[in-house]
Amino acid sequence: MTQYLMAVHHSPSTPQPAPEEMQKAFKQVDAVNAEIQAAGAWVFGGGLEAPDIATVVRVDDGETIMTDGPFGETKEHLGGFWIIEAPDLDAALAWAAKASAACMGPVEVRPFQAEPES
């Protein structure tokens, strides 16, 4: 089985949904999470806080530098994610379609790199 990252993207320029819409999305995502778990595809998942509370850590010439806020000034940011196991990309995309409908937003799917043979 291959592990896939399914990432939820949010645009800071998009207005926040009404509280009842957010509650609807939370319930729908909970249902998809339960379905993924019941199918044995669940590895890990979770939502993330807003990027404006992020801290970026980088090492430059051996010196650790920390800055507040997101790393990049982008039109979208990572809002949450799932890590699943699926037999192939088509299966991962099917889970992503359910996840996208549940969270009412786009979900990017990316396989993890294969581990090198030892």
Backbone as CSV, one residue per row, in Angstrom:
resi,resn,N_x,N_y,N_z,CA_x,CA_y,CA_z,C_x,C_y,C_z
1,MET,0.839,-1.186,0.000,0.000,0.000,0.000,0.882,1.246,0.000
2,THR,0.420,2.248,-0.674,1.107,3.531,-0.726,0.420,4.494,0.231
3,GLN,1.195,5.356,0.868,0.608,6.397,1.693,0.472,7.664,0.877
4,TYR,-0.662,8.338,1.069,-0.967,9.570,0.356,-1.294,10.667,1.356
5,LEU,-0.887,11.878,1.027,-1.288,13.059,1.766,-2.466,13.668,1.029
6,MET,-3.557,13.883,1.729,-4.698,14.613,1.174,-4.760,15.925,1.950
7,ALA,-4.464,17.028,1.274,-4.341,18.326,1.926,-5.508,19.225,1.558
8,VAL,-6.093,19.856,2.572,-7.195,20.805,2.386,-6.595,22.195,2.263
9,HIS,-6.991,22.916,1.235,-6.478,24.262,1.022,-7.572,25.297,1.245
10,HIS,-7.199,26.404,1.894,-8.113,27.519,2.136,-7.483,28.785,1.581
11,SER,-8.330,29.673,1.109,-7.858,30.958,0.631,-8.180,32.026,1.663
12,PRO,-7.152,32.772,2.128,-7.425,33.816,3.119,-8.340,34.912,2.581
13,SER,-8.440,35.058,1.262,-9.286,36.099,0.694,-10.755,35.680,0.628
14,THR,-11.030,34.398,0.845,-12.408,33.926,0.837,-13.044,34.211,2.190
15,PRO,-14.236,34.788,2.199,-14.879,35.064,3.493,-15.119,33.780,4.281
16,GLN,-15.037,33.875,5.601,-15.305,32.731,6.471,-16.757,32.300,6.280
17,PRO,-16.988,30.980,6.220,-18.375,30.514,6.139,-19.131,30.863,7.425
18,ALA,-20.441,30.922,7.309,-21.286,31.161,8.475,-21.075,30.026,9.479
19,PRO,-21.274,30.290,10.763,-21.062,29.251,11.784,-21.834,27.959,11.507
20,GLU,-23.054,28.061,11.022,-23.818,26.841,10.738,-23.204,26.050,9.577
21,GLU,-22.607,26.741,8.619,-21.920,26.048,7.525,-20.660,25.358,8.036
22,MET,-19.945,26.007,8.945,-18.751,25.397,9.536,-19.140,24.139,10.317
23,GLN,-20.218,24.204,11.090,-20.667,23.041,11.856,-21.068,21.903,10.920
24,LYS,-21.701,22.253,9.803,-22.061,21.244,8.801,-20.805,20.566,8.264
25,ALA,-19.793,21.370,7.928,-18.539,20.815,7.404,-17.874,19.923,8.453
26,PHE,-17.843,20.353,9.710,-17.224,19.550,10.769,-17.907,18.184,10.879
27,LYS,-19.231,18.164,10.852,-19.978,16.901,10.943,-19.693,16.012,9.733
28,GLN,-19.653,16.623,8.555,-19.380,15.856,7.341,-17.974,15.273,7.362
29,VAL,-16.999,16.054,7.814,-15.618,15.579,7.889,-15.509,14.460,8.920
30,ASP,-16.192,14.601,10.047,-16.200,13.522,11.045,-16.716,12.225,10.433
31,ALA,-17.759,12.314,9.605,-18.323,11.119,8.959,-17.327,10.501,7.981
32,VAL,-16.639,11.337,7.200,-15.635,10.823,6.263,-14.470,10.211,7.037
33,ASN,-14.047,10.857,8.118,-12.975,10.292,8.945,-13.357,8.902,9.432
34,ALA,-14.579,8.748,9.919,-15.044,7.446,10.409,-15.061,6.418,9.285
35,GLU,-15.452,6.842,8.086,-15.478,5.926,6.936,-14.065,5.486,6.547
36,ILE,-13.127,6.432,6.517,-11.734,6.107,6.193,-11.172,5.139,7.237
37,GLN,-11.467,5.398,8.509,-10.986,4.527,9.586,-11.586,3.133,9.475
38,ALA,-12.899,3.059,9.216,-13.578,1.767,9.103,-13.037,0.947,7.935
39,ALA,-12.580,1.630,6.878,-12.034,0.944,5.702,-10.579,0.511,5.919
40,GLY,-9.972,0.935,7.026,-8.575,0.579,7.295,-7.574,1.410,6.520
41,ALA,-8.012,2.547,5.948,-7.116,3.394,5.161,-6.510,4.524,5.986
42,TRP,-7.024,4.753,7.181,-6.599,5.866,8.036,-5.193,5.654,8.570
43,VAL,-4.340,6.665,8.457,-3.042,6.688,9.120,-3.047,7.813,10.154
44,PHE,-3.401,9.034,9.702,-3.420,10.189,10.591,-4.128,11.327,9.882
45,GLY,-4.675,12.236,10.631,-5.284,13.418,10.038,-5.521,14.468,11.091
46,GLY,-5.699,15.709,10.650,-6.008,16.777,11.592,-6.126,18.118,10.901
47,GLY,-6.807,19.021,11.576,-6.926,20.396,11.114,-5.805,21.231,11.704
48,LEU,-5.492,22.307,11.037,-4.413,23.188,11.476,-4.962,24.555,11.861
49,GLU,-4.295,25.201,12.795,-4.635,26.573,13.133,-4.267,27.477,11.956
50,ALA,-4.734,28.708,11.995,-4.475,29.670,10.918,-2.969,29.920,10.765
51,PRO,-2.516,30.184,9.534,-1.078,30.356,9.306,-0.488,31.598,9.962
52,ASP,-1.315,32.556,10.356,-0.740,33.763,10.958,-0.148,33.513,12.344
53,ILE,-0.407,32.329,12.935,0.239,32.014,14.220,1.419,31.069,14.039
54,ALA,1.784,30.799,12.809,2.906,29.904,12.523,4.236,30.555,12.900
55,THR,5.221,29.710,13.143,6.609,30.148,13.310,7.442,29.387,12.289
56,VAL,8.221,30.105,11.523,9.089,29.493,10.517,10.497,29.415,11.099
57,VAL,11.089,28.226,11.040,12.445,27.996,11.562,13.345,27.661,10.388
58,ARG,14.448,28.352,10.299,15.433,28.047,9.250,16.831,28.204,9.822
59,VAL,17.754,27.451,9.275,19.146,27.540,9.691,19.925,28.123,8.517
60,ASP,20.633,29.211,8.792,21.420,29.893,7.768,22.836,30.046,8.310
61,ASP,23.796,29.396,7.648,25.203,29.404,8.089,25.330,28.989,9.551
62,GLY,24.582,27.958,9.929,24.660,27.424,11.280,23.872,28.190,12.326
63,GLU,23.271,29.315,11.957,22.492,30.113,12.898,21.008,29.816,12.698
64,THR,20.313,29.528,13.804,18.880,29.275,13.747,18.140,30.599,13.787
65,ILE,17.271,30.794,12.790,16.499,32.027,12.686,15.022,31.650,12.736
66,MET,14.262,32.327,13.590,12.828,32.083,13.707,12.074,33.359,13.377
67,THR,11.060,33.224,12.535,10.229,34.371,12.178,8.763,34.007,12.361
68,ASP,7.955,35.005,12.675,6.524,34.798,12.852,5.819,34.756,11.504
69,GLY,4.710,34.041,11.487,3.852,34.031,10.314,4.190,32.934,9.342
70,PRO,3.385,32.809,8.317,3.587,31.723,7.348,4.869,31.918,6.550
71,PHE,5.393,30.809,6.027,6.624,30.846,5.243,6.441,31.657,3.971
72,GLY,5.376,31.384,3.243,5.185,32.044,1.951,3.967,32.928,1.941
73,GLU,4.025,33.971,1.164,2.853,34.804,0.918,2.133,34.164,-0.258
74,THR,1.113,33.373,0.053,0.424,32.622,-0.990,-1.056,32.965,-1.003
75,LYS,-1.718,32.592,-2.080,-3.154,32.809,-2.198,-3.940,31.781,-1.402
76,GLU,-3.312,30.648,-1.099,-3.971,29.599,-0.331,-3.016,29.090,0.736
77,HIS,-3.588,28.490,1.789,-2.759,27.879,2.822,-3.348,26.531,3.199
78,LEU,-2.529,25.727,3.828,-2.928,24.396,4.264,-3.816,24.537,5.485
79,GLY,-5.041,24.008,5.391,-5.984,24.122,6.490,-6.077,22.857,7.327
80,GLY,-5.755,21.733,6.736,-5.814,20.454,7.421,-5.357,19.371,6.467
81,PHE,-5.278,18.142,6.967,-4.772,17.081,6.107,-5.161,15.713,6.635
82,TRP,-5.081,14.751,5.760,-5.193,13.341,6.096,-3.970,12.635,5.539
83,ILE,-3.519,11.616,6.198,-2.556,10.682,5.627,-3.286,9.352,5.600
84,ILE,-3.393,8.802,4.402,-4.128,7.545,4.228,-3.242,6.522,3.538
85,GLU,-3.652,5.263,3.621,-3.032,4.201,2.832,-4.058,3.756,1.805
86,ALA,-3.619,3.660,0.574,-4.505,3.248,-0.500,-3.718,2.364,-1.467
87,PRO,-4.395,1.421,-2.124,-3.690,0.528,-3.035,-3.144,1.223,-4.277
88,ASP,-3.773,2.352,-4.663,-3.314,3.069,-5.856,-3.875,4.491,-5.844
89,LEU,-3.440,5.283,-6.808,-3.853,6.679,-6.886,-5.359,6.801,-7.069
90,ASP,-5.963,5.927,-7.872,-7.412,6.015,-8.083,-8.171,5.883,-6.766
91,ALA,-7.752,4.976,-5.909,-8.401,4.811,-4.610,-8.197,6.055,-3.749
92,ALA,-7.003,6.622,-3.777,-6.729,7.843,-3.011,-7.580,8.998,-3.527
93,LEU,-7.743,9.086,-4.839,-8.564,10.155,-5.418,-10.029,9.987,-5.054
94,ALA,-10.492,8.758,-4.931,-11.874,8.518,-4.501,-12.084,9.010,-3.068
95,TRP,-11.105,8.741,-2.186,-11.199,9.265,-0.823,-11.154,10.792,-0.833
96,ALA,-10.314,11.373,-1.671,-10.199,12.832,-1.748,-11.503,13.463,-2.214
97,ALA,-12.214,12.804,-3.120,-13.508,13.329,-3.578,-14.488,13.385,-2.411
98,LYS,-14.504,12.344,-1.593,-15.381,12.346,-0.410,-14.940,13.424,0.579
99,ALA,-13.639,13.556,0.768,-13.112,14.547,1.701,-13.424,15.964,1.224
100,SER,-13.289,16.212,-0.068,-13.569,17.531,-0.627,-15.041,17.894,-0.455
101,ALA,-15.922,16.937,-0.723,-17.356,17.196,-0.538,-17.651,17.480,0.932
102,ALA,-17.001,16.742,1.831,-17.257,16.894,3.260,-16.790,18.248,3.786
103,CYS,-15.569,18.652,3.420,-15.043,19.906,3.955,-15.407,21.106,3.090
104,MET,-16.059,20.828,1.968,-16.547,21.878,1.070,-15.418,22.768,0.552
105,GLY,-14.308,22.121,0.177,-13.166,22.845,-0.356,-12.255,21.910,-1.123
106,PRO,-11.264,22.462,-1.812,-10.350,21.630,-2.591,-9.444,20.776,-1.712
107,VAL,-9.136,19.576,-2.194,-8.246,18.651,-1.508,-7.189,18.193,-2.510
108,GLU,-5.943,18.462,-2.202,-4.819,18.040,-3.039,-4.363,16.651,-2.600
109,VAL,-4.031,15.798,-3.558,-3.567,14.437,-3.257,-2.142,14.288,-3.749
110,ARG,-1.254,13.824,-2.861,0.144,13.602,-3.238,0.640,12.339,-2.573
111,PRO,1.279,11.443,-3.343,1.864,10.257,-2.723,3.151,10.625,-1.997
112,PHE,3.445,9.862,-0.955,4.742,9.998,-0.305,5.803,9.372,-1.216
113,GLN,7.014,9.866,-1.125,8.111,9.273,-1.875,8.350,7.870,-1.382
114,ALA,8.712,7.000,-2.295,9.022,5.615,-1.921,10.300,5.590,-1.089
115,GLU,10.320,4.712,-0.097,11.520,4.528,0.702,12.585,3.853,-0.150
116,PRO,13.848,4.288,-0.057,14.903,3.638,-0.842,15.097,2.191,-0.371
117,GLU,15.426,1.343,-1.313,15.700,-0.059,-0.995,16.991,-0.130,-0.191
118,SER,17.015,-0.954,0.858,18.249,-1.059,1.659,18.958,-2.353,1.392
